[in-house]
Amino acid sequence: MDQKKIGDFLKVLRKEKGITQEDFAEVMGVSGRTVSRWETGSNMPDLDIIIQIADYYDVEIKELLDGERKSEIMNKEVEETVLKVADYTNHAKQKLTKQIFWFFVIGLAAFTVYIAMEFMEVPAEPVINFVKGFALGIAYGIMIIGVLYTSGLMLKLMNLKKKAIGRL
């Protein structure tokens, strides 16, 4: 896939419709900056959005992915397969989002416990100090994991781990 070619094709389609990036962004439910990134080829839309774009511009998904118009009609089975893959991808994203949400709720609760104990001036007993330290450690650890996930570093670390295990 040539992202630059796809981006140029998206720009051509948008201009044929006579709409601005902001108008198209509103239709797709994304920011104008996101549309700009698609059209420059620096970023690609998610598969479910590619399907929406194909419907909006009345082009085949294959044409979008090739970055040019084709005269041939996409096989219905291939299109259904792409739609199933998109549904699977969305389901996986929703599941991960739900897991991350609960992960952050736990981190927030741990940090709340730490702050409450810090400001309530609870006597400095070993058990209390342990609970405060544990709560702060959980909150801090979850923040680190959140940064790793949202920056894409977690995926790189997991791939590095798979390569290392594969060499053993």
Phi and psi in radians as a Rosetta constraint file:
Dihedral C 1 N 2 CA 2 C 2 CIRCULARHARMONIC -1.789 0.35
Dihedral N 2 CA 2 C 2 N 3 CIRCULARHARMONIC 1.771 0.35
Dihedral C 2 N 3 CA 3 C 3 CIRCULARHARMONIC -1.039 0.35
Dihedral N 3 CA 3 C 3 N 4 CIRCULARHARMONIC -0.665 0.35
Dihedral C 3 N 4 CA 4 C 4 CIRCULARHARMONIC -1.111 0.35
Dihedral N 4 CA 4 C 4 N 5 CIRCULARHARMONIC -0.760 0.35
Dihedral C 4 N 5 CA 5 C 5 CIRCULARHARMONIC -1.127 0.35
Dihedral N 5 CA 5 C 5 N 6 CIRCULARHARMONIC -0.730 0.35
Dihedral C 5 N 6 CA 6 C 6 CIRCULARHARMONIC -1.109 0.35
Dihedral N 6 CA 6 C 6 N 7 CIRCULARHARMONIC -0.765 0.35
Dihedral C 6 N 7 CA 7 C 7 CIRCULARHARMONIC -1.053 0.35
Dihedral N 7 CA 7 C 7 N 8 CIRCULARHARMONIC -0.763 0.35
Dihedral C 7 N 8 CA 8 C 8 CIRCULARHARMONIC -1.081 0.35
Dihedral N 8 CA 8 C 8 N 9 CIRCULARHARMONIC -0.704 0.35
Dihedral C 8 N 9 CA 9 C 9 CIRCULARHARMONIC -1.137 0.35
Dihedral N 9 CA 9 C 9 N 10 CIRCULARHARMONIC -0.717 0.35
Dihedral C 9 N 10 CA 10 C 10 CIRCULARHARMONIC -1.075 0.35
Dihedral N 10 CA 10 C 10 N 11 CIRCULARHARMONIC -0.695 0.35
Dihedral C 10 N 11 CA 11 C 11 CIRCULARHARMONIC -1.130 0.35
Dihedral N 11 CA 11 C 11 N 12 CIRCULARHARMONIC -0.746 0.35
Dihedral C 11 N 12 CA 12 C 12 CIRCULARHARMONIC -1.070 0.35
Dihedral N 12 CA 12 C 12 N 13 CIRCULARHARMONIC -0.800 0.35
Dihedral C 12 N 13 CA 13 C 13 CIRCULARHARMONIC -1.070 0.35
Dihedral N 13 CA 13 C 13 N 14 CIRCULARHARMONIC -0.741 0.35
Dihedral C 13 N 14 CA 14 C 14 CIRCULARHARMONIC -1.115 0.35
Dihedral N 14 CA 14 C 14 N 15 CIRCULARHARMONIC -0.757 0.35
Dihedral C 14 N 15 CA 15 C 15 CIRCULARHARMONIC -1.184 0.35
Dihedral N 15 CA 15 C 15 N 16 CIRCULARHARMONIC -0.594 0.35
Dihedral C 15 N 16 CA 16 C 16 CIRCULARHARMONIC -1.080 0.35
Dihedral N 16 CA 16 C 16 N 17 CIRCULARHARMONIC -0.603 0.35
Dihedral C 16 N 17 CA 17 C 17 CIRCULARHARMONIC -1.344 0.35
Dihedral N 17 CA 17 C 17 N 18 CIRCULARHARMONIC -0.298 0.35
Dihedral C 17 N 18 CA 18 C 18 CIRCULARHARMONIC 1.296 0.35
Dihedral N 18 CA 18 C 18 N 19 CIRCULARHARMONIC 0.604 0.35
Dihedral C 18 N 19 CA 19 C 19 CIRCULARHARMONIC -2.099 0.35
Dihedral N 19 CA 19 C 19 N 20 CIRCULARHARMONIC 2.794 0.35
Dihedral C 19 N 20 CA 20 C 20 CIRCULARHARMONIC -1.523 0.35
Dihedral N 20 CA 20 C 20 N 21 CIRCULARHARMONIC 2.936 0.35
Dihedral C 20 N 21 CA 21 C 21 CIRCULARHARMONIC -1.059 0.35
Dihedral N 21 CA 21 C 21 N 22 CIRCULARHARMONIC -0.672 0.35
Dihedral C 21 N 22 CA 22 C 22 CIRCULARHARMONIC -1.154 0.35
Dihedral N 22 CA 22 C 22 N 23 CIRCULARHARMONIC -0.688 0.35
Dihedral C 22 N 23 CA 23 C 23 CIRCULARHARMONIC -1.094 0.35
Dihedral N 23 CA 23 C 23 N 24 CIRCULARHARMONIC -0.800 0.35
Dihedral C 23 N 24 CA 24 C 24 CIRCULARHARMONIC -1.143 0.35
Dihedral N 24 CA 24 C 24 N 25 CIRCULARHARMONIC -0.688 0.35
Dihedral C 24 N 25 CA 25 C 25 CIRCULARHARMONIC -1.058 0.35
Dihedral N 25 CA 25 C 25 N 26 CIRCULARHARMONIC -0.717 0.35
Dihedral C 25 N 26 CA 26 C 26 CIRCULARHARMONIC -1.104 0.35
Dihedral N 26 CA 26 C 26 N 27 CIRCULARHARMONIC -0.721 0.35
Dihedral C 26 N 27 CA 27 C 27 CIRCULARHARMONIC -1.110 0.35
Dihedral N 27 CA 27 C 27 N 28 CIRCULARHARMONIC -0.703 0.35
Dihedral C 27 N 28 CA 28 C 28 CIRCULARHARMONIC -1.480 0.35
Dihedral N 28 CA 28 C 28 N 29 CIRCULARHARMONIC -0.202 0.35
Dihedral C 28 N 29 CA 29 C 29 CIRCULARHARMONIC 1.329 0.35
Dihedral N 29 CA 29 C 29 N 30 CIRCULARHARMONIC 0.571 0.35
Dihedral C 29 N 30 CA 30 C 30 CIRCULARHARMONIC -2.244 0.35
Dihedral N 30 CA 30 C 30 N 31 CIRCULARHARMONIC 3.133 0.35
Dihedral C 30 N 31 CA 31 C 31 CIRCULARHARMONIC -1.515 0.35
Dihedral N 31 CA 31 C 31 N 32 CIRCULARHARMONIC 2.787 0.35
Dihedral C 31 N 32 CA 32 C 32 CIRCULARHARMONIC -1.083 0.35
Dihedral N 32 CA 32 C 32 N 33 CIRCULARHARMONIC -0.575 0.35
Dihedral C 32 N 33 CA 33 C 33 CIRCULARHARMONIC -1.126 0.35
Dihedral N 33 CA 33 C 33 N 34 CIRCULARHARMONIC -0.653 0.35
Dihedral C 33 N 34 CA 34 C 34 CIRCULARHARMONIC -1.102 0.35
Dihedral N 34 CA 34 C 34 N 35 CIRCULARHARMONIC -0.777 0.35
Dihedral C 34 N 35 CA 35 C 35 CIRCULARHARMONIC -1.078 0.35
Dihedral N 35 CA 35 C 35 N 36 CIRCULARHARMONIC -0.715 0.35
Dihedral C 35 N 36 CA 36 C 36 CIRCULARHARMONIC -1.049 0.35
Dihedral N 36 CA 36 C 36 N 37 CIRCULARHARMONIC -0.736 0.35
Dihedral C 36 N 37 CA 37 C 37 CIRCULARHARMONIC -1.133 0.35
Dihedral N 37 CA 37 C 37 N 38 CIRCULARHARMONIC -0.653 0.35
Dihedral C 37 N 38 CA 38 C 38 CIRCULARHARMONIC -1.094 0.35
Dihedral N 38 CA 38 C 38 N 39 CIRCULARHARMONIC -0.791 0.35
Dihedral C 38 N 39 CA 39 C 39 CIRCULARHARMONIC -1.267 0.35
Dihedral N 39 CA 39 C 39 N 40 CIRCULARHARMONIC -0.415 0.35
Dihedral C 39 N 40 CA 40 C 40 CIRCULARHARMONIC -1.530 0.35
Dihedral N 40 CA 40 C 40 N 41 CIRCULARHARMONIC -0.178 0.35
Dihedral C 40 N 41 CA 41 C 41 CIRCULARHARMONIC 1.455 0.35
Dihedral N 41 CA 41 C 41 N 42 CIRCULARHARMONIC 0.152 0.35
Dihedral C 41 N 42 CA 42 C 42 CIRCULARHARMONIC -1.425 0.35
Dihedral N 42 CA 42 C 42 N 43 CIRCULARHARMONIC -0.268 0.35
Dihedral C 42 N 43 CA 43 C 43 CIRCULARHARMONIC -2.567 0.35
Dihedral N 43 CA 43 C 43 N 44 CIRCULARHARMONIC 2.721 0.35
Dihedral C 43 N 44 CA 44 C 44 CIRCULARHARMONIC -2.071 0.35
Dihedral N 44 CA 44 C 44 N 45 CIRCULARHARMONIC 2.517 0.35
Dihedral C 44 N 45 CA 45 C 45 CIRCULARHARMONIC -1.179 0.35
Dihedral N 45 CA 45 C 45 N 46 CIRCULARHARMONIC 2.682 0.35
Dihedral C 45 N 46 CA 46 C 46 CIRCULARHARMONIC -1.123 0.35
Dihedral N 46 CA 46 C 46 N 47 CIRCULARHARMONIC 2.793 0.35
Dihedral C 46 N 47 CA 47 C 47 CIRCULARHARMONIC -1.039 0.35
Dihedral N 47 CA 47 C 47 N 48 CIRCULARHARMONIC -0.705 0.35
Dihedral C 47 N 48 CA 48 C 48 CIRCULARHARMONIC -1.149 0.35
Dihedral N 48 CA 48 C 48 N 49 CIRCULARHARMONIC -0.557 0.35
Dihedral C 48 N 49 CA 49 C 49 CIRCULARHARMONIC -1.318 0.35
Dihedral N 49 CA 49 C 49 N 50 CIRCULARHARMONIC -0.598 0.35
Dihedral C 49 N 50 CA 50 C 50 CIRCULARHARMONIC -1.026 0.35
Dihedral N 50 CA 50 C 50 N 51 CIRCULARHARMONIC -0.699 0.35
Dihedral C 50 N 51 CA 51 C 51 CIRCULARHARMONIC -1.122 0.35
Dihedral N 51 CA 51 C 51 N 52 CIRCULARHARMONIC -0.739 0.35
Dihedral C 51 N 52 CA 52 C 52 CIRCULARHARMONIC -1.119 0.35
Dihedral N 52 CA 52 C 52 N 53 CIRCULARHARMONIC -0.704 0.35
Dihedral C 52 N 53 CA 53 C 53 CIRCULARHARMONIC -1.104 0.35
Dihedral N 53 CA 53 C 53 N 54 CIRCULARHARMONIC -0.772 0.35
Dihedral C 53 N 54 CA 54 C 54 CIRCULARHARMONIC -1.039 0.35
Dihedral N 54 CA 54 C 54 N 55 CIRCULARHARMONIC -0.752 0.35
Dihedral C 54 N 55 CA 55 C 55 CIRCULARHARMONIC -1.121 0.35
Dihedral N 55 CA 55 C 55 N 56 CIRCULARHARMONIC -0.771 0.35
Dihedral C 55 N 56 CA 56 C 56 CIRCULARHARMONIC -1.096 0.35
Dihedral N 56 CA 56 C 56 N 57 CIRCULARHARMONIC -0.786 0.35
Dihedral C 56 N 57 CA 57 C 57 CIRCULARHARMONIC -1.544 0.35
Dihedral N 57 CA 57 C 57 N 58 CIRCULARHARMONIC -0.050 0.35
Dihedral C 57 N 58 CA 58 C 58 CIRCULARHARMONIC 0.992 0.35
Dihedral N 58 CA 58 C 58 N 59 CIRCULARHARMONIC 0.877 0.35
Dihedral C 58 N 59 CA 59 C 59 CIRCULARHARMONIC -2.209 0.35
Dihedral N 59 CA 59 C 59 N 60 CIRCULARHARMONIC 2.847 0.35
Dihedral C 59 N 60 CA 60 C 60 CIRCULARHARMONIC -1.341 0.35
Dihedral N 60 CA 60 C 60 N 61 CIRCULARHARMONIC 2.630 0.35
Dihedral C 60 N 61 CA 61 C 61 CIRCULARHARMONIC -1.041 0.35
Dihedral N 61 CA 61 C 61 N 62 CIRCULARHARMONIC -0.701 0.35
Dihedral C 61 N 62 CA 62 C 62 CIRCULARHARMONIC -1.018 0.35
Dihedral N 62 CA 62 C 62 N 63 CIRCULARHARMONIC -0.690 0.35
Dihedral C 62 N 63 CA 63 C 63 CIRCULARHARMONIC -1.102 0.35
Dihedral N 63 CA 63 C 63 N 64 CIRCULARHARMONIC -0.748 0.35
Dihedral C 63 N 64 CA 64 C 64 CIRCULARHARMONIC -1.076 0.35
Dihedral N 64 CA 64 C 64 N 65 CIRCULARHARMONIC -0.802 0.35
Dihedral C 64 N 65 CA 65 C 65 CIRCULARHARMONIC -1.218 0.35
Dihedral N 65 CA 65 C 65 N 66 CIRCULARHARMONIC -0.470 0.35
Dihedral C 65 N 66 CA 66 C 66 CIRCULARHARMONIC -1.492 0.35
Dihedral N 66 CA 66 C 66 N 67 CIRCULARHARMONIC -0.353 0.35
Dihedral C 66 N 67 CA 67 C 67 CIRCULARHARMONIC 1.368 0.35
Dihedral N 67 CA 67 C 67 N 68 CIRCULARHARMONIC 0.397 0.35
Dihedral C 67 N 68 CA 68 C 68 CIRCULARHARMONIC -2.803 0.35
Dihedral N 68 CA 68 C 68 N 69 CIRCULARHARMONIC 2.770 0.35
Dihedral C 68 N 69 CA 69 C 69 CIRCULARHARMONIC -1.312 0.35
Dihedral N 69 CA 69 C 69 N 70 CIRCULARHARMONIC 2.524 0.35
Dihedral C 69 N 70 CA 70 C 70 CIRCULARHARMONIC -2.167 0.35
Dihedral N 70 CA 70 C 70 N 71 CIRCULARHARMONIC 2.634 0.35
Dihedral C 70 N 71 CA 71 C 71 CIRCULARHARMONIC -1.525 0.35
Dihedral N 71 CA 71 C 71 N 72 CIRCULARHARMONIC -0.367 0.35
Dihedral C 71 N 72 CA 72 C 72 CIRCULARHARMONIC -1.377 0.35
Dihedral N 72 CA 72 C 72 N 73 CIRCULARHARMONIC 2.616 0.35
Dihedral C 72 N 73 CA 73 C 73 CIRCULARHARMONIC -1.597 0.35
Dihedral N 73 CA 73 C 73 N 74 CIRCULARHARMONIC 2.384 0.35
Dihedral C 73 N 74 CA 74 C 74 CIRCULARHARMONIC -1.177 0.35
Dihedral N 74 CA 74 C 74 N 75 CIRCULARHARMONIC 2.396 0.35
Dihedral C 74 N 75 CA 75 C 75 CIRCULARHARMONIC -1.045 0.35
Dihedral N 75 CA 75 C 75 N 76 CIRCULARHARMONIC 2.310 0.35
Dihedral C 75 N 76 CA 76 C 76 CIRCULARHARMONIC -1.040 0.35
Dihedral N 76 CA 76 C 76 N 77 CIRCULARHARMONIC -0.650 0.35
Dihedral C 76 N 77 CA 77 C 77 CIRCULARHARMONIC -1.136 0.35
Dihedral N 77 CA 77 C 77 N 78 CIRCULARHARMONIC -0.689 0.35
Dihedral C 77 N 78 CA 78 C 78 CIRCULARHARMONIC -1.131 0.35
Dihedral N 78 CA 78 C 78 N 79 CIRCULARHARMONIC -0.744 0.35
Dihedral C 78 N 79 CA 79 C 79 CIRCULARHARMONIC -1.095 0.35
Dihedral N 79 CA 79 C 79 N 80 CIRCULARHARMONIC -0.732 0.35
Dihedral C 79 N 80 CA 80 C 80 CIRCULARHARMONIC -1.112 0.35
Dihedral N 80 CA 80 C 80 N 81 CIRCULARHARMONIC -0.665 0.35
Dihedral C 80 N 81 CA 81 C 81 CIRCULARHARMONIC -1.099 0.35
Dihedral N 81 CA 81 C 81 N 82 CIRCULARHARMONIC -0.772 0.35
Dihedral C 81 N 82 CA 82 C 82 CIRCULARHARMONIC -1.079 0.35
Dihedral N 82 CA 82 C 82 N 83 CIRCULARHARMONIC -0.716 0.35
Dihedral C 82 N 83 CA 83 C 83 CIRCULARHARMONIC -1.115 0.35
Dihedral N 83 CA 83 C 83 N 84 CIRCULARHARMONIC -0.683 0.35
Dihedral C 83 N 84 CA 84 C 84 CIRCULARHARMONIC -1.135 0.35
Dihedral N 84 CA 84 C 84 N 85 CIRCULARHARMONIC -0.713 0.35
Dihedral C 84 N 85 CA 85 C 85 CIRCULARHARMONIC -1.103 0.35
Dihedral N 85 CA 85 C 85 N 86 CIRCULARHARMONIC -0.714 0.35
Dihedral C 85 N 86 CA 86 C 86 CIRCULARHARMONIC -1.093 0.35
Dihedral N 86 CA 86 C 86 N 87 CIRCULARHARMONIC -0.755 0.35
Dihedral C 86 N 87 CA 87 C 87 CIRCULARHARMONIC -1.079 0.35
Dihedral N 87 CA 87 C 87 N 88 CIRCULARHARMONIC -0.744 0.35
Dihedral C 87 N 88 CA 88 C 88 CIRCULARHARMONIC -1.091 0.35
Dihedral N 88 CA 88 C 88 N 89 CIRCULARHARMONIC -0.775 0.35
Dihedral C 88 N 89 CA 89 C 89 CIRCULARHARMONIC -1.065 0.35
Dihedral N 89 CA 89 C 89 N 90 CIRCULARHARMONIC -0.771 0.35
Dihedral C 89 N 90 CA 90 C 90 CIRCULARHARMONIC -1.094 0.35
Dihedral N 90 CA 90 C 90 N 91 CIRCULARHARMONIC -0.725 0.35
Dihedral C 90 N 91 CA 91 C 91 CIRCULARHARMONIC -1.088 0.35
Dihedral N 91 CA 91 C 91 N 92 CIRCULARHARMONIC -0.772 0.35
Dihedral C 91 N 92 CA 92 C 92 CIRCULARHARMONIC -1.115 0.35
Dihedral N 92 CA 92 C 92 N 93 CIRCULARHARMONIC -0.697 0.35
Dihedral C 92 N 93 CA 93 C 93 CIRCULARHARMONIC -1.123 0.35
Dihedral N 93 CA 93 C 93 N 94 CIRCULARHARMONIC -0.757 0.35
Dihedral C 93 N 94 CA 94 C 94 CIRCULARHARMONIC -1.102 0.35
Dihedral N 94 CA 94 C 94 N 95 CIRCULARHARMONIC -0.709 0.35
Dihedral C 94 N 95 CA 95 C 95 CIRCULARHARMONIC -1.117 0.35
Dihedral N 95 CA 95 C 95 N 96 CIRCULARHARMONIC -0.799 0.35
Dihedral C 95 N 96 CA 96 C 96 CIRCULARHARMONIC -1.117 0.35
Dihedral N 96 CA 96 C 96 N 97 CIRCULARHARMONIC -0.715 0.35
Dihedral C 96 N 97 CA 97 C 97 CIRCULARHARMONIC -1.077 0.35
Dihedral N 97 CA 97 C 97 N 98 CIRCULARHARMONIC -0.723 0.35
Dihedral C 97 N 98 CA 98 C 98 CIRCULARHARMONIC -1.124 0.35
Dihedral N 98 CA 98 C 98 N 99 CIRCULARHARMONIC -0.742 0.35
Dihedral C 98 N 99 CA 99 C 99 CIRCULARHARMONIC -1.103 0.35
Dihedral N 99 CA 99 C 99 N 100 CIRCULARHARMONIC -0.782 0.35
Dihedral C 99 N 100 CA 100 C 100 CIRCULARHARMONIC -1.129 0.35
Dihedral N 100 CA 100 C 100 N 101 CIRCULARHARMONIC -0.673 0.35
Dihedral C 100 N 101 CA 101 C 101 CIRCULARHARMONIC -0.991 0.35
Dihedral N 101 CA 101 C 101 N 102 CIRCULARHARMONIC -0.891 0.35
Dihedral C 101 N 102 CA 102 C 102 CIRCULARHARMONIC -1.178 0.35
Dihedral N 102 CA 102 C 102 N 103 CIRCULARHARMONIC -0.560 0.35
Dihedral C 102 N 103 CA 103 C 103 CIRCULARHARMONIC -1.063 0.35
Dihedral N 103 CA 103 C 103 N 104 CIRCULARHARMONIC -0.792 0.35
Dihedral C 103 N 104 CA 104 C 104 CIRCULARHARMONIC -1.223 0.35
Dihedral N 104 CA 104 C 104 N 105 CIRCULARHARMONIC -0.564 0.35
Dihedral C 104 N 105 CA 105 C 105 CIRCULARHARMONIC -1.075 0.35
Dihedral N 105 CA 105 C 105 N 106 CIRCULARHARMONIC -0.748 0.35
Dihedral C 105 N 106 CA 106 C 106 CIRCULARHARMONIC -1.094 0.35
Dihedral N 106 CA 106 C 106 N 107 CIRCULARHARMONIC -0.762 0.35
Dihedral C 106 N 107 CA 107 C 107 CIRCULARHARMONIC -1.079 0.35
Dihedral N 107 CA 107 C 107 N 108 CIRCULARHARMONIC -0.735 0.35
Dihedral C 107 N 108 CA 108 C 108 CIRCULARHARMONIC -1.125 0.35
Dihedral N 108 CA 108 C 108 N 109 CIRCULARHARMONIC -0.729 0.35
Dihedral C 108 N 109 CA 109 C 109 CIRCULARHARMONIC -1.105 0.35
Dihedral N 109 CA 109 C 109 N 110 CIRCULARHARMONIC -0.742 0.35
Dihedral C 109 N 110 CA 110 C 110 CIRCULARHARMONIC -1.111 0.35
Dihedral N 110 CA 110 C 110 N 111 CIRCULARHARMONIC -0.737 0.35
Dihedral C 110 N 111 CA 111 C 111 CIRCULARHARMONIC -1.171 0.35
Dihedral N 111 CA 111 C 111 N 112 CIRCULARHARMONIC -0.630 0.35
Dihedral C 111 N 112 CA 112 C 112 CIRCULARHARMONIC -1.113 0.35
Dihedral N 112 CA 112 C 112 N 113 CIRCULARHARMONIC -0.722 0.35
Dihedral C 112 N 113 CA 113 C 113 CIRCULARHARMONIC -1.067 0.35
Dihedral N 113 CA 113 C 113 N 114 CIRCULARHARMONIC -0.801 0.35
Dihedral C 113 N 114 CA 114 C 114 CIRCULARHARMONIC -1.057 0.35
Dihedral N 114 CA 114 C 114 N 115 CIRCULARHARMONIC -0.852 0.35
Dihedral C 114 N 115 CA 115 C 115 CIRCULARHARMONIC -1.078 0.35
Dihedral N 115 CA 115 C 115 N 116 CIRCULARHARMONIC -0.760 0.35
Dihedral C 115 N 116 CA 116 C 116 CIRCULARHARMONIC -1.060 0.35
Dihedral N 116 CA 116 C 116 N 117 CIRCULARHARMONIC -0.780 0.35
Dihedral C 116 N 117 CA 117 C 117 CIRCULARHARMONIC -1.208 0.35
Dihedral N 117 CA 117 C 117 N 118 CIRCULARHARMONIC -0.578 0.35
Dihedral C 117 N 118 CA 118 C 118 CIRCULARHARMONIC -1.178 0.35
Dihedral N 118 CA 118 C 118 N 119 CIRCULARHARMONIC -0.743 0.35
Dihedral C 118 N 119 CA 119 C 119 CIRCULARHARMONIC -1.563 0.35
Dihedral N 119 CA 119 C 119 N 120 CIRCULARHARMONIC -0.210 0.35
Dihedral C 119 N 120 CA 120 C 120 CIRCULARHARMONIC -1.466 0.35
Dihedral N 120 CA 120 C 120 N 121 CIRCULARHARMONIC -0.060 0.35
Dihedral C 120 N 121 CA 121 C 121 CIRCULARHARMONIC 0.921 0.35
Dihedral N 121 CA 121 C 121 N 122 CIRCULARHARMONIC 0.910 0.35
Dihedral C 121 N 122 CA 122 C 122 CIRCULARHARMONIC -1.232 0.35
Dihedral N 122 CA 122 C 122 N 123 CIRCULARHARMONIC 2.439 0.35
Dihedral C 122 N 123 CA 123 C 123 CIRCULARHARMONIC -0.962 0.35
Dihedral N 123 CA 123 C 123 N 124 CIRCULARHARMONIC 2.489 0.35
Dihedral C 123 N 124 CA 124 C 124 CIRCULARHARMONIC -1.386 0.35
Dihedral N 124 CA 124 C 124 N 125 CIRCULARHARMONIC 1.339 0.35
Dihedral C 124 N 125 CA 125 C 125 CIRCULARHARMONIC -1.718 0.35
Dihedral N 125 CA 125 C 125 N 126 CIRCULARHARMONIC 2.739 0.35
Dihedral C 125 N 126 CA 126 C 126 CIRCULARHARMONIC -0.975 0.35
Dihedral N 126 CA 126 C 126 N 127 CIRCULARHARMONIC -0.741 0.35
Dihedral C 126 N 127 CA 127 C 127 CIRCULARHARMONIC -1.148 0.35
Dihedral N 127 CA 127 C 127 N 128 CIRCULARHARMONIC -0.759 0.35
Dihedral C 127 N 128 CA 128 C 128 CIRCULARHARMONIC -1.096 0.35
Dihedral N 128 CA 128 C 128 N 129 CIRCULARHARMONIC -0.786 0.35
Dihedral C 128 N 129 CA 129 C 129 CIRCULARHARMONIC -1.080 0.35
Dihedral N 129 CA 129 C 129 N 130 CIRCULARHARMONIC -0.667 0.35
Dihedral C 129 N 130 CA 130 C 130 CIRCULARHARMONIC -1.105 0.35
Dihedral N 130 CA 130 C 130 N 131 CIRCULARHARMONIC -0.816 0.35
Dihedral C 130 N 131 CA 131 C 131 CIRCULARHARMONIC -1.078 0.35
Dihedral N 131 CA 131 C 131 N 132 CIRCULARHARMONIC -0.775 0.35
Dihedral C 131 N 132 CA 132 C 132 CIRCULARHARMONIC -1.079 0.35
Dihedral N 132 CA 132 C 132 N 133 CIRCULARHARMONIC -0.810 0.35
Dihedral C 132 N 133 CA 133 C 133 CIRCULARHARMONIC -1.126 0.35
Dihedral N 133 CA 133 C 133 N 134 CIRCULARHARMONIC -0.702 0.35
Dihedral C 133 N 134 CA 134 C 134 CIRCULARHARMONIC -1.113 0.35
Dihedral N 134 CA 134 C 134 N 135 CIRCULARHARMONIC -0.802 0.35
Dihedral C 134 N 135 CA 135 C 135 CIRCULARHARMONIC -1.088 0.35
Dihedral N 135 CA 135 C 135 N 136 CIRCULARHARMONIC -0.756 0.35
Dihedral C 135 N 136 CA 136 C 136 CIRCULARHARMONIC -1.152 0.35
Dihedral N 136 CA 136 C 136 N 137 CIRCULARHARMONIC -0.683 0.35
Dihedral C 136 N 137 CA 137 C 137 CIRCULARHARMONIC -1.117 0.35
Dihedral N 137 CA 137 C 137 N 138 CIRCULARHARMONIC -0.743 0.35
Dihedral C 137 N 138 CA 138 C 138 CIRCULARHARMONIC -1.079 0.35
Dihedral N 138 CA 138 C 138 N 139 CIRCULARHARMONIC -0.838 0.35
Dihedral C 138 N 139 CA 139 C 139 CIRCULARHARMONIC -1.075 0.35
Dihedral N 139 CA 139 C 139 N 140 CIRCULARHARMONIC -0.783 0.35
Dihedral C 139 N 140 CA 140 C 140 CIRCULARHARMONIC -1.157 0.35
Dihedral N 140 CA 140 C 140 N 141 CIRCULARHARMONIC -0.737 0.35
Dihedral C 140 N 141 CA 141 C 141 CIRCULARHARMONIC -1.076 0.35
Dihedral N 141 CA 141 C 141 N 142 CIRCULARHARMONIC -0.709 0.35
Dihedral C 141 N 142 CA 142 C 142 CIRCULARHARMONIC -1.184 0.35
Dihedral N 142 CA 142 C 142 N 143 CIRCULARHARMONIC -0.642 0.35
Dihedral C 142 N 143 CA 143 C 143 CIRCULARHARMONIC -1.100 0.35
Dihedral N 143 CA 143 C 143 N 144 CIRCULARHARMONIC -0.718 0.35
Dihedral C 143 N 144 CA 144 C 144 CIRCULARHARMONIC -1.101 0.35
Dihedral N 144 CA 144 C 144 N 145 CIRCULARHARMONIC -0.792 0.35
Dihedral C 144 N 145 CA 145 C 145 CIRCULARHARMONIC -1.096 0.35
Dihedral N 145 CA 145 C 145 N 146 CIRCULARHARMONIC -0.689 0.35
Dihedral C 145 N 146 CA 146 C 146 CIRCULARHARMONIC -1.052 0.35
Dihedral N 146 CA 146 C 146 N 147 CIRCULARHARMONIC -0.752 0.35
Dihedral C 146 N 147 CA 147 C 147 CIRCULARHARMONIC -1.115 0.35
Dihedral N 147 CA 147 C 147 N 148 CIRCULARHARMONIC -0.740 0.35
Dihedral C 147 N 148 CA 148 C 148 CIRCULARHARMONIC -1.091 0.35
Dihedral N 148 CA 148 C 148 N 149 CIRCULARHARMONIC -0.747 0.35
Dihedral C 148 N 149 CA 149 C 149 CIRCULARHARMONIC -1.164 0.35
Dihedral N 149 CA 149 C 149 N 150 CIRCULARHARMONIC -0.871 0.35
Dihedral C 149 N 150 CA 150 C 150 CIRCULARHARMONIC -1.258 0.35
Dihedral N 150 CA 150 C 150 N 151 CIRCULARHARMONIC -0.385 0.35
Dihedral C 150 N 151 CA 151 C 151 CIRCULARHARMONIC -1.552 0.35
Dihedral N 151 CA 151 C 151 N 152 CIRCULARHARMONIC -0.193 0.35
Dihedral C 151 N 152 CA 152 C 152 CIRCULARHARMONIC 1.557 0.35
Dihedral N 152 CA 152 C 152 N 153 CIRCULARHARMONIC -0.063 0.35
Dihedral C 152 N 153 CA 153 C 153 CIRCULARHARMONIC -1.188 0.35
Dihedral N 153 CA 153 C 153 N 154 CIRCULARHARMONIC -0.532 0.35
Dihedral C 153 N 154 CA 154 C 154 CIRCULARHARMONIC -1.102 0.35
Dihedral N 154 CA 154 C 154 N 155 CIRCULARHARMONIC -0.731 0.35
Dihedral C 154 N 155 CA 155 C 155 CIRCULARHARMONIC -1.090 0.35
Dihedral N 155 CA 155 C 155 N 156 CIRCULARHARMONIC -0.725 0.35
Dihedral C 155 N 156 CA 156 C 156 CIRCULARHARMONIC -1.123 0.35
Dihedral N 156 CA 156 C 156 N 157 CIRCULARHARMONIC -0.716 0.35
Dihedral C 156 N 157 CA 157 C 157 CIRCULARHARMONIC -1.131 0.35
Dihedral N 157 CA 157 C 157 N 158 CIRCULARHARMONIC -0.704 0.35
Dihedral C 157 N 158 CA 158 C 158 CIRCULARHARMONIC -1.155 0.35
Dihedral N 158 CA 158 C 158 N 159 CIRCULARHARMONIC -0.693 0.35
Dihedral C 158 N 159 CA 159 C 159 CIRCULARHARMONIC -1.150 0.35
Dihedral N 159 CA 159 C 159 N 160 CIRCULARHARMONIC -0.686 0.35
Dihedral C 159 N 160 CA 160 C 160 CIRCULARHARMONIC -1.102 0.35
Dihedral N 160 CA 160 C 160 N 161 CIRCULARHARMONIC -0.704 0.35
Dihedral C 160 N 161 CA 161 C 161 CIRCULARHARMONIC -1.104 0.35
Dihedral N 161 CA 161 C 161 N 162 CIRCULARHARMONIC -0.749 0.35
Dihedral C 161 N 162 CA 162 C 162 CIRCULARHARMONIC -1.092 0.35
Dihedral N 162 CA 162 C 162 N 163 CIRCULARHARMONIC -0.702 0.35
Dihedral C 162 N 163 CA 163 C 163 CIRCULARHARMONIC -1.135 0.35
Dihedral N 163 CA 163 C 163 N 164 CIRCULARHARMONIC -0.748 0.35
Dihedral C 163 N 164 CA 164 C 164 CIRCULARHARMONIC -1.115 0.35
Dihedral N 164 CA 164 C 164 N 165 CIRCULARHARMONIC -0.747 0.35
Dihedral C 164 N 165 CA 165 C 165 CIRCULARHARMONIC -1.172 0.35
Dihedral N 165 CA 165 C 165 N 166 CIRCULARHARMONIC -0.644 0.35
Dihedral C 165 N 166 CA 166 C 166 CIRCULARHARMONIC -1.129 0.35
Dihedral N 166 CA 166 C 166 N 167 CIRCULARHARMONIC -0.472 0.35
Dihedral C 166 N 167 CA 167 C 167 CIRCULARHARMONIC -1.415 0.35
Dihedral N 167 CA 167 C 167 N 168 CIRCULARHARMONIC -0.301 0.35
